[in-house]
């Protein structure tokens, strides 16, 4: 740039040196004037070239054209989505016939099979938990192949201690692959209609009245048109038995055939309805003797919205069958009674259960659910006196959503459990919950 300024100064100096040209000087100095003009033109041309060179030096270098080998590679892989919710519960429970042991699942959520029976009334128990916090990951390849994984911390006892850190183990809930109409992996049993479950602060809600099982399966779903669809599945089998002298449930792991389930669903603006069937082979084999029997079940369920902007709804489920105890009420009753001795006959246990729930949306942010639920088990004559015969509960709650994603709830529940010998116990519970879904 310094040389450019010197050049410009020289050019100006030449022009000034030319001086004013009078009429008297024109003729004698014409040759000299032409010579000076030519010199000025040459100097200006040189300055233009120098300025162009300086601009070229300061300009960023242009990127060379990319060859096929240097083209950027587009990253490939499934699209991932992370979700779930954070949930905290505070439970205040009173049992009129005893107390639950520390770490029992019945202290974390309503589990009618663990309501104490035959004891004395005690003061209320307070439990604060965050175990129901849930984590989910979904994957989508964009070509009809997808996957889903879901886990929480609501595991069986032994995962943590309330005395110190309250840390609990992450446990698998669901994990499956879908490809087209096929599902492979662990999901809700096809015998269950999850959409019918009412809103509750509890982990399940109307526990004794609902089908509730997650297990590995292979499922095929066929759309039938007009809102209908049919799902058929082969699912993990497991026979839960008791003996005529002991009511403790036994997991036998002797099954030879998968459970067969099917569900016909109808989804319309006026409601969602499902009819589900279950067929199973029950088996017990202790190495010395064994027996088999056939079980079956039928379940009807639905959800019917009503009111302004479908703010309210009615939900229901009714289930019955024989040898399906582990599918209903979180295994409130066994599938069969079997002594496991030579000549003993395997006898199935009948189950009838159901619930009805009404949700009322008071405002867009405030709502309540009122629910009633029951289960009755029909045992053969040779059954233990301490086996659970029936359970029923009533619940009412109020939920408030101050901002999207945050639910604050309070719920009152009373539940009762009765044994074959006529003894019974009752649970009264106040529960508070805060949940942030993301």
Secondary structure, DSSP 8 states (H G I E B T S, - for coil): -HHHHHHHHHHHHHHHHH----HHHHTTTHHHHHHHHHHHHHHHHHHHHHHHHHHHHHS--------TTTS-------EEEEEEEEEEEEEEEEESS----TT-GGGTS--GGGS--SS-----EEEEE-TT-EEEEEEE-SSSEEEEEEEES---TTS--TTTT-----EEEEEEEEETTEEEEEEE-TT--GGG----SSSSSSGGGSB--EEEEEEEEEEEETTEEEEEEEE----EEEETTEEEEEE-----S-EEEEEEEEEETTEEEEEEEEEEEEEEE-SS-EEEEEEEEEEEEEEEEESGGG-EEEEEEEEEEES-GGGBTTT-S-SEE---STT---EE-EEEEEEEEEEEESSSSEEEEEEEEEEEEE--SS--TTSEEEEEEEEEEEEE-SSTTEEEEEEEEEEEEEETTS-EEEEEEEEEEEEEE-
